Amino acid sequence: MTLIATALTALVAVIHVYIAYVEIFAWKTRGPKFFNDFDADFFDATQIMATNQGVYNLFLAAGLFWAIIGEAPALAIFFLVCVAIAGVVGAITASRKLLIVQTAVAVAAILAVVM
């Protein structure tokens, strides 16, 4: 992979490590800053689900780091497509911001890997 493709893929991975951190460890404190459409009761009620979701985000990050370390463009594309799809679903169900934070960055990384 080129330096740009590697850098964008790493950026997506780091974003997902941060998302996982928020979902697993800081859902009640940082979560409301991301999803300000919901009240505090929502974050209390969904802590367990957010923790589970955070683990999935760690798996996405791990897959992306694996692709970088293994210099495996096909693997990078697979995990980047997963991230892009998750961003679209998240934008529909949770917050439109996810189109930028997840989908747009993942699509840019996919394009860089393919080029």
For each residue, the residues with C-beta under 8 A, 3 or more apart:
1: 5 6 9 68 71 73 76 112 113
2: 5 6 112 115
3: 6 7
4: 7 8 112
5: 1 2 8 9 73 76 109 112 113 115
6: 1 2 3 9 10 68
7: 3 4 10 11
8: 4 5 11 12 105 108 109 112
9: 1 5 6 12 13 64 67 68 76 80 109 112 113
10: 6 7 13 14 64 65 68
11: 7 8 14 15 105 109
12: 8 9 15 16 64 80 83 102 105 106 109
13: 9 10 16 17 60 61 64 65 68
14: 10 11 17 18 61
15: 11 12 18 19 101 102 105
16: 12 13 19 20 57 58 60 61 64 83
17: 13 14 20 21 57 58 61
18: 14 15 21 22
19: 15 16 22 23 54 57
20: 16 17 23 24 54 55 57 58 61
21: 17 18 24 25 26 54
22: 18 19 25 26 27 30 31 34 54
23: 19 20 27 31 50 51 53 54 57
24: 20 21 27 50 51 54 55 58
25: 21 22 54
26: 21 22 29 30 31
27: 22 23 24 30 31 43 46 47 50 51 54
28: 31 32 40 43 44 47
29: 26 32
30: 22 26 27 33 34
31: 22 23 26 27 28 34 35 43 50
32: 28 29 35 36 38 40 43
33: 30 36
34: 22 30 31 95 97
35: 31 32 38 42 94 95
36: 32 33
37: 95
38: 32 35 42 43
39: 42
40: 28 32 43 44
41: 44 45
42: 35 38 39 45 46
43: 27 28 31 32 38 40 46 47 50
44: 28 40 41 47
45: 41 42
46: 27 42 43 49 50
47: 27 28 43 44 50 51
48: 51 52
49: 46 52 53
50: 23 24 27 31 43 46 47 53 54
51: 23 24 27 47 48 54 55
52: 48 49 55 56
53: 23 49 50 56 57
54: 19 20 21 22 23 24 25 27 50 51 57 58
55: 20 24 51 52 58 59
56: 52 53 59 60
57: 16 17 19 20 23 53 54 60 61
58: 16 17 20 24 54 55 61 62
59: 55 56 62 63
60: 13 16 56 57 63 64 79 82 83 86
61: 13 14 16 17 20 57 58 64 65
62: 58 59 65 66
63: 59 60 66 67 75 78 79 82
64: 9 10 12 13 16 60 61 67 68 76 79 80 83
65: 10 13 61 62 68 69
66: 62 63 69 70 72 75
67: 9 63 64 70 72 73 75 76 78 79
68: 1 6 9 10 13 64 65 71 76
69: 65 66
70: 66 67 75
71: 1 68
72: 66 67 75 76
73: 1 5 67 76 77 113
74: 77 78
75: 63 66 67 70 72 78 79
76: 1 5 9 64 67 68 72 73 79 80 109 113
77: 73 74 80 81 110 113 114
78: 63 67 74 75 81 82
79: 60 63 64 67 75 76 82 83
80: 9 12 64 76 77 83 84 106 107 109 110 113
81: 77 78 84 85 106 110
82: 60 63 78 79 85 86
83: 12 16 60 64 79 80 86 87 102 103 106
84: 80 81 87 88 102 103 106 107 110
85: 81 82 88 89
86: 60 82 83 89 90 102
87: 83 84 90 91 98 99 101 102 103 104 106
88: 84 85 91 92 98 99 103
89: 85 86 92 93
90: 86 87 93 94 95 98 102
91: 87 88 94 95 96 97 98 99 103
92: 88 89
93: 89 90
94: 35 90 91 98
95: 34 35 37 90 91 98
96: 91 99
97: 34 91 100 101
98: 87 88 90 91 94 95 101 102 103
99: 87 88 91 96 102 103 104
100: 97 103 104 105
101: 15 87 97 98 104 105
102: 12 15 83 84 86 87 90 98 99 105 106
103: 83 84 87 88 91 98 99 100 106 107
104: 87 99 100 101 107 108
105: 8 11 12 15 100 101 102 108 109
106: 12 80 81 83 84 87 102 103 109 110
107: 80 84 103 104 110 111
108: 8 104 105 111 112
109: 5 8 9 11 12 76 80 105 106 112 113
110: 77 80 81 84 106 107 113 114
111: 107 108 114 115
112: 1 2 4 5 8 9 108 109 115
113: 1 5 9 73 76 77 80 109 110
114: 77 110 111
115: 2 5 111 112
